[in-house]
Amino acid sequence: MAKAFAGIDYIPLCLHVNAKYAGVAQNQPRFILLRVRVDVFKNIAKKFNNVEK
């Protein structure tokens, strides 16, 4: 699925989150797939790259 999004100008962000760390009363891993348009991602990345350390 991530390859399909990458093929249509989206950046796929895949996350593995354990539900117990998100306030759920279950100890189960969850898979979350977010997609961000390439132009939006580049705009956000510029802001983070310009932050001084």
PDB file of N, CA, C and O in Angstrom:
ATOM      1  N   MET A   1       0.822  -1.176   0.000  1.00  0.00           N
ATOM      2  CA  MET A   1       0.000   0.000   0.000  1.00  0.00           C
ATOM      3  C   MET A   1       0.877   1.254   0.000  1.00  0.00           C
ATOM      4  O   MET A   1       0.556   2.237  -0.668  1.00  0.00           O
ATOM      5  N   ALA A   2       1.979   1.221   0.746  1.00  0.00           N
ATOM      6  CA  ALA A   2       2.879   2.367   0.783  1.00  0.00           C
ATOM      7  C   ALA A   2       3.463   2.632  -0.609  1.00  0.00           C
ATOM      8  O   ALA A   2       3.619   3.788  -1.002  1.00  0.00           O
ATOM      9  N   LYS A   3       3.780   1.585  -1.345  1.00  0.00           N
ATOM     10  CA  LYS A   3       4.306   1.750  -2.708  1.00  0.00           C
ATOM     11  C   LYS A   3       3.271   2.396  -3.618  1.00  0.00           C
ATOM     12  O   LYS A   3       3.620   3.205  -4.478  1.00  0.00           O
ATOM     13  N   ALA A   4       2.022   2.051  -3.440  1.00  0.00           N
ATOM     14  CA  ALA A   4       0.958   2.634  -4.261  1.00  0.00           C
ATOM     15  C   ALA A   4       0.853   4.134  -4.011  1.00  0.00           C
ATOM     16  O   ALA A   4       0.707   4.908  -4.957  1.00  0.00           O
ATOM     17  N   PHE A   5       0.924   4.552  -2.754  1.00  0.00           N
ATOM     18  CA  PHE A   5       0.867   5.976  -2.439  1.00  0.00           C
ATOM     19  C   PHE A   5       2.103   6.704  -2.964  1.00  0.00           C
ATOM     20  O   PHE A   5       1.998   7.823  -3.466  1.00  0.00           O
ATOM     21  N   ALA A   6       3.267   6.076  -2.848  1.00  0.00           N
ATOM     22  CA  ALA A   6       4.498   6.693  -3.332  1.00  0.00           C
ATOM     23  C   ALA A   6       4.443   6.892  -4.846  1.00  0.00           C
ATOM     24  O   ALA A   6       5.034   7.833  -5.375  1.00  0.00           O
ATOM     25  N   GLY A   7       3.750   6.026  -5.520  1.00  0.00           N
ATOM     26  CA  GLY A   7       3.636   6.125  -6.970  1.00  0.00           C
ATOM     27  C   GLY A   7       2.736   7.250  -7.453  1.00  0.00           C
ATOM     28  O   GLY A   7       2.782   7.619  -8.627  1.00  0.00           O
ATOM     29  N   ILE A   8       1.915   7.802  -6.561  1.00  0.00           N
ATOM     30  CA  ILE A   8       1.021   8.893  -6.957  1.00  0.00           C
ATOM     31  C   ILE A   8       1.331  10.181  -6.191  1.00  0.00           C
ATOM     32  O   ILE A   8       0.429  10.935  -5.828  1.00  0.00           O
ATOM     33  N   ASP A   9       2.627  10.417  -5.952  1.00  0.00           N
ATOM     34  CA  ASP A   9       3.130  11.661  -5.343  1.00  0.00           C
ATOM     35  C   ASP A   9       2.660  11.893  -3.913  1.00  0.00           C
ATOM     36  O   ASP A   9       2.269  13.002  -3.549  1.00  0.00           O
ATOM     37  N   TYR A  10       2.702  10.857  -3.123  1.00  0.00           N
ATOM     38  CA  TYR A  10       2.466  10.968  -1.688  1.00  0.00           C
ATOM     39  C   TYR A  10       3.659  10.373  -0.960  1.00  0.00           C
ATOM     40  O   TYR A  10       4.313   9.465  -1.472  1.00  0.00           O
ATOM     41  N   ILE A  11       3.942  10.878   0.222  1.00  0.00           N
ATOM     42  CA  ILE A  11       4.980  10.328   1.078  1.00  0.00           C
ATOM     43  C   ILE A  11       4.275   9.441   2.106  1.00  0.00           C
ATOM     44  O   ILE A  11       3.499   9.952   2.914  1.00  0.00           O
ATOM     45  N   PRO A  12       4.520   8.132   2.098  1.00  0.00           N
ATOM     46  CA  PRO A  12       3.886   7.264   3.099  1.00  0.00           C
ATOM     47  C   PRO A  12       4.695   7.286   4.397  1.00  0.00           C
ATOM     48  O   PRO A  12       5.919   7.157   4.377  1.00  0.00           O
ATOM     49  N   LEU A  13       4.006   7.447   5.510  1.00  0.00           N
ATOM     50  CA  LEU A  13       4.633   7.413   6.830  1.00  0.00           C
ATOM     51  C   LEU A  13       4.037   6.233   7.588  1.00  0.00           C
ATOM     52  O   LEU A  13       2.855   6.243   7.933  1.00  0.00           O
ATOM     53  N   CYS A  14       4.841   5.235   7.840  1.00  0.00           N
ATOM     54  CA  CYS A  14       4.377   4.020   8.507  1.00  0.00           C
ATOM     55  C   CYS A  14       4.817   4.055   9.971  1.00  0.00           C
ATOM     56  O   CYS A  14       5.991   4.266  10.271  1.00  0.00           O
ATOM     57  N   LEU A  15       3.865   3.846  10.870  1.00  0.00           N
ATOM     58  CA  LEU A  15       4.142   3.888  12.302  1.00  0.00           C
ATOM     59  C   LEU A  15       3.697   2.594  12.957  1.00  0.00           C
ATOM     60  O   LEU A  15       2.657   2.037  12.605  1.00  0.00           O
ATOM     61  N   HIS A  16       4.477   2.122  13.901  1.00  0.00           N
ATOM     62  CA  HIS A  16       4.093   0.995  14.734  1.00  0.00           C
ATOM     63  C   HIS A  16       3.948   1.542  16.147  1.00  0.00           C
ATOM     64  O   HIS A  16       4.918   2.021  16.735  1.00  0.00           O
ATOM     65  N   VAL A  17       2.746   1.471  16.689  1.00  0.00           N
ATOM     66  CA  VAL A  17       2.460   2.035  18.007  1.00  0.00           C
ATOM     67  C   VAL A  17       1.817   0.954  18.860  1.00  0.00           C
ATOM     68  O   VAL A  17       0.912   0.252  18.408  1.00  0.00           O
ATOM     69  N   ASN A  18       2.286   0.825  20.092  1.00  0.00           N
ATOM     70  CA  ASN A  18       1.632  -0.091  21.011  1.00  0.00           C
ATOM     71  C   ASN A  18       0.467   0.660  21.643  1.00  0.00           C
ATOM     72  O   ASN A  18       0.640   1.767  22.152  1.00  0.00           O
ATOM     73  N   ALA A  19      -0.704   0.066  21.611  1.00  0.00           N
ATOM     74  CA  ALA A  19      -1.919   0.723  22.085  1.00  0.00           C
ATOM     75  C   ALA A  19      -1.818   1.135  23.550  1.00  0.00           C
ATOM     76  O   ALA A  19      -2.434   2.125  23.946  1.00  0.00           O
ATOM     77  N   LYS A  20      -1.064   0.410  24.360  1.00  0.00           N
ATOM     78  CA  LYS A  20      -0.980   0.745  25.787  1.00  0.00           C
ATOM     79  C   LYS A  20      -0.316   2.106  26.010  1.00  0.00           C
ATOM     80  O   LYS A  20      -0.553   2.737  27.040  1.00  0.00           O
ATOM     81  N   TYR A  21       0.511   2.571  25.066  1.00  0.00           N
ATOM     82  CA  TYR A  21       1.156   3.877  25.192  1.00  0.00           C
ATOM     83  C   TYR A  21       0.284   5.011  24.654  1.00  0.00           C
ATOM     84  O   TYR A  21       0.651   6.182  24.749  1.00  0.00           O
ATOM     85  N   ALA A  22      -0.858   4.659  24.095  1.00  0.00           N
ATOM     86  CA  ALA A  22      -1.767   5.655  23.540  1.00  0.00           C
ATOM     87  C   ALA A  22      -3.047   5.771  24.376  1.00  0.00           C
ATOM     88  O   ALA A  22      -4.045   6.315  23.905  1.00  0.00           O
ATOM     89  N   GLY A  23      -3.021   5.272  25.592  1.00  0.00           N
ATOM     90  CA  GLY A  23      -4.156   5.408  26.480  1.00  0.00           C
ATOM     91  C   GLY A  23      -5.219   4.338  26.331  1.00  0.00           C
ATOM     92  O   GLY A  23      -6.305   4.475  26.895  1.00  0.00           O
ATOM     93  N   VAL A  24      -4.939   3.278  25.590  1.00  0.00           N
ATOM     94  CA  VAL A  24      -5.893   2.188  25.415  1.00  0.00           C
ATOM     95  C   VAL A  24      -5.536   1.079  26.403  1.00  0.00           C
ATOM     96  O   VAL A  24      -4.361   0.782  26.616  1.00  0.00           O
ATOM     97  N   ALA A  25      -6.538   0.483  26.990  1.00  0.00           N
ATOM     98  CA  ALA A  25      -6.301  -0.563  27.989  1.00  0.00           C
ATOM     99  C   ALA A  25      -6.027  -1.919  27.333  1.00  0.00           C
ATOM    100  O   ALA A  25      -6.592  -2.936  27.734  1.00  0.00           O
ATOM    101  N   GLN A  26      -5.171  -1.923  26.338  1.00  0.00           N
ATOM    102  CA  GLN A  26      -4.800  -3.155  25.650  1.00  0.00           C
ATOM    103  C   GLN A  26      -3.305  -3.106  25.354  1.00  0.00           C
ATOM    104  O   GLN A  26      -2.760  -2.050  25.033  1.00  0.00           O
ATOM    105  N   ASN A  27      -2.653  -4.250  25.465  1.00  0.00           N
ATOM    106  CA  ASN A  27      -1.238  -4.343  25.146  1.00  0.00           C
ATOM    107  C   ASN A  27      -1.106  -4.969  23.756  1.00  0.00           C
ATOM    108  O   ASN A  27      -0.675  -6.113  23.613  1.00  0.00           O
ATOM    109  N   GLN A  28      -1.490  -4.187  22.729  1.00  0.00           N
ATOM    110  CA  GLN A  28      -1.461  -4.705  21.363  1.00  0.00           C
ATOM    111  C   GLN A  28      -0.791  -3.702  20.440  1.00  0.00           C
ATOM    112  O   GLN A  28      -1.061  -2.504  20.521  1.00  0.00           O
ATOM    113  N   PRO A  29       0.075  -4.180  19.567  1.00  0.00           N
ATOM    114  CA  PRO A  29       0.682  -3.273  18.593  1.00  0.00           C
ATOM    115  C   PRO A  29      -0.331  -2.874  17.525  1.00  0.00           C
ATOM    116  O   PRO A  29      -1.190  -3.665  17.136  1.00  0.00           O
ATOM    117  N   ARG A  30      -0.214  -1.653  17.068  1.00  0.00           N
ATOM    118  CA  ARG A  30      -1.075  -1.132  16.006  1.00  0.00           C
ATOM    119  C   ARG A  30      -0.197  -0.610  14.884  1.00  0.00           C
ATOM    120  O   ARG A  30       0.901  -0.107  15.128  1.00  0.00           O
ATOM    121  N   PHE A  31      -0.677  -0.728  13.663  1.00  0.00           N
ATOM    122  CA  PHE A  31       0.014  -0.202  12.490  1.00  0.00           C
ATOM    123  C   PHE A  31      -0.786   0.979  11.971  1.00  0.00           C
ATOM    124  O   PHE A  31      -1.987   0.868  11.724  1.00  0.00           O
ATOM    125  N   ILE A  32      -0.115   2.106  11.809  1.00  0.00           N
ATOM    126  CA  ILE A  32      -0.769   3.316  11.313  1.00  0.00           C
ATOM    127  C   ILE A  32      -0.032   3.763  10.056  1.00  0.00           C
ATOM    128  O   ILE A  32       1.193   3.885  10.056  1.00  0.00           O
ATOM    129  N   LEU A  33      -0.778   4.003   8.996  1.00  0.00           N
ATOM    130  CA  LEU A  33      -0.205   4.476   7.742  1.00  0.00           C
ATOM    131  C   LEU A  33      -0.791   5.842   7.438  1.00  0.00           C
ATOM    132  O   LEU A  33      -1.999   5.987   7.252  1.00  0.00           O
ATOM    133  N   LEU A  34       0.077   6.839   7.390  1.00  0.00           N
ATOM    134  CA  LEU A  34      -0.329   8.193   7.029  1.00  0.00           C
ATOM    135  C   LEU A  34       0.237   8.496   5.656  1.00  0.00           C
ATOM    136  O   LEU A  34       1.280   7.962   5.280  1.00  0.00           O
ATOM    137  N   ARG A  35      -0.433   9.337   4.918  1.00  0.00           N
ATOM    138  CA  ARG A  35       0.114   9.772   3.641  1.00  0.00           C
ATOM    139  C   ARG A  35       0.074  11.289   3.607  1.00  0.00           C
ATOM    140  O   ARG A  35      -0.894  11.918   4.035  1.00  0.00           O
ATOM    141  N   VAL A  36       1.148  11.856   3.088  1.00  0.00           N
ATOM    142  CA  VAL A  36       1.293  13.301   3.002  1.00  0.00           C
ATOM    143  C   VAL A  36       1.678  13.637   1.565  1.00  0.00           C
ATOM    144  O   VAL A  36       2.569  13.010   0.992  1.00  0.00           O
ATOM    145  N   ARG A  37       1.005  14.625   0.989  1.00  0.00           N
ATOM    146  CA  ARG A  37       1.363  15.041  -0.373  1.00  0.00           C
ATOM    147  C   ARG A  37       2.809  15.525  -0.398  1.00  0.00           C
ATOM    148  O   ARG A  37       3.283  16.120   0.569  1.00  0.00           O
ATOM    149  N   VAL A  38       3.498  15.275  -1.483  1.00  0.00           N
ATOM    150  CA  VAL A  38       4.913  15.621  -1.608  1.00  0.00           C
ATOM    151  C   VAL A  38       5.140  17.119  -1.411  1.00  0.00           C
ATOM    152  O   VAL A  38       6.078  17.508  -0.715  1.00  0.00           O
ATOM    153  N   ASP A  39       4.300  17.968  -2.009  1.00  0.00           N
ATOM    154  CA  ASP A  39       4.497  19.405  -1.875  1.00  0.00           C
ATOM    155  C   ASP A  39       4.311  19.871  -0.429  1.00  0.00           C
ATOM    156  O   ASP A  39       5.034  20.759   0.025  1.00  0.00           O
ATOM    157  N   VAL A  40       3.376  19.300   0.284  1.00  0.00           N
ATOM    158  CA  VAL A  40       3.165  19.642   1.690  1.00  0.00           C
ATOM    159  C   VAL A  40       4.342  19.157   2.526  1.00  0.00           C
ATOM    160  O   VAL A  40       4.814  19.869   3.413  1.00  0.00           O
ATOM    161  N   PHE A  41       4.813  17.951   2.244  1.00  0.00           N
ATOM    162  CA  PHE A  41       5.947  17.391   2.980  1.00  0.00           C
ATOM    163  C   PHE A  41       7.197  18.263   2.802  1.00  0.00           C
ATOM    164  O   PHE A  41       7.907  18.533   3.770  1.00  0.00           O
ATOM    165  N   LYS A  42       7.465  18.701   1.569  1.00  0.00           N
ATOM    166  CA  LYS A  42       8.641  19.534   1.314  1.00  0.00           C
ATOM    167  C   LYS A  42       8.534  20.868   2.039  1.00  0.00           C
ATOM    168  O   LYS A  42       9.532  21.377   2.549  1.00  0.00           O
ATOM    169  N   ASN A  43       7.344  21.436   2.090  1.00  0.00           N
ATOM    170  CA  ASN A  43       7.141  22.696   2.801  1.00  0.00           C
ATOM    171  C   ASN A  43       7.400  22.533   4.296  1.00  0.00           C
ATOM    172  O   ASN A  43       8.035  23.387   4.915  1.00  0.00           O
ATOM    173  N   ILE A  44       6.914  21.447   4.871  1.00  0.00           N
ATOM    174  CA  ILE A  44       7.135  21.175   6.294  1.00  0.00           C
ATOM    175  C   ILE A  44       8.609  20.879   6.550  1.00  0.00           C
ATOM    176  O   ILE A  44       9.169  21.346   7.542  1.00  0.00           O
ATOM    177  N   ALA A  45       9.239  20.115   5.673  1.00  0.00           N
ATOM    178  CA  ALA A  45      10.648  19.747   5.848  1.00  0.00           C
ATOM    179  C   ALA A  45      11.549  20.977   5.832  1.00  0.00           C
ATOM    180  O   ALA A  45      12.527  21.036   6.577  1.00  0.00           O
ATOM    181  N   LYS A  46      11.231  21.958   4.993  1.00  0.00           N
ATOM    182  CA  LYS A  46      12.017  23.200   4.948  1.00  0.00           C
ATOM    183  C   LYS A  46      12.008  23.884   6.305  1.00  0.00           C
ATOM    184  O   LYS A  46      13.044  24.367   6.764  1.00  0.00           O
ATOM    185  N   LYS A  47      10.857  23.928   6.947  1.00  0.00           N
ATOM    186  CA  LYS A  47      10.741  24.598   8.246  1.00  0.00           C
ATOM    187  C   LYS A  47      11.562  23.886   9.299  1.00  0.00           C
ATOM    188  O   LYS A  47      12.186  24.538  10.137  1.00  0.00           O
ATOM    189  N   PHE A  48      11.578  22.547   9.276  1.00  0.00           N
ATOM    190  CA  PHE A  48      12.351  21.813  10.257  1.00  0.00           C
ATOM    191  C   PHE A  48      13.839  21.870   9.980  1.00  0.00           C
ATOM    192  O   PHE A  48      14.636  21.861  10.919  1.00  0.00           O
ATOM    193  N   ASN A  49      14.235  21.929   8.725  1.00  0.00           N
ATOM    194  CA  ASN A  49      15.656  21.992   8.382  1.00  0.00           C
ATOM    195  C   ASN A  49      16.266  23.344   8.699  1.00  0.00           C
ATOM    196  O   ASN A  49      17.482  23.441   8.863  1.00  0.00           O
ATOM    197  N   ASN A  50      15.450  24.397   8.789  1.00  0.00           N
ATOM    198  CA  ASN A  50      15.950  25.732   9.071  1.00  0.00           C
ATOM    199  C   ASN A  50      16.023  26.033  10.575  1.00  0.00           C
ATOM    200  O   ASN A  50      16.450  27.122  10.959  1.00  0.00           O
ATOM    201  N   VAL A  51      15.623  25.110  11.411  1.00  0.00           N
ATOM    202  CA  VAL A  51      15.671  25.317  12.854  1.00  0.00           C
ATOM    203  C   VAL A  51      17.110  25.176  13.321  1.00  0.00           C
ATOM    204  O   VAL A  51      17.786  24.195  13.013  1.00  0.00           O
ATOM    205  N   GLU A  52      17.575  26.191  14.083  1.00  0.00           N
ATOM    206  CA  GLU A  52      18.958  26.125  14.596  1.00  0.00           C
ATOM    207  C   GLU A  52      19.003  25.221  15.806  1.00  0.00           C
ATOM    208  O   GLU A  52      18.063  25.163  16.599  1.00  0.00           O
ATOM    209  N   LYS A  53      20.108  24.520  15.934  1.00  0.00           N
ATOM    210  CA  LYS A  53      20.281  23.600  17.065  1.00  0.00           C
ATOM    211  C   LYS A  53      21.053  24.260  18.167  1.00  0.00           C
ATOM    212  O   LYS A  53      21.299  23.643  19.203  1.00  0.00           O
TER     213      LYS A  53
END
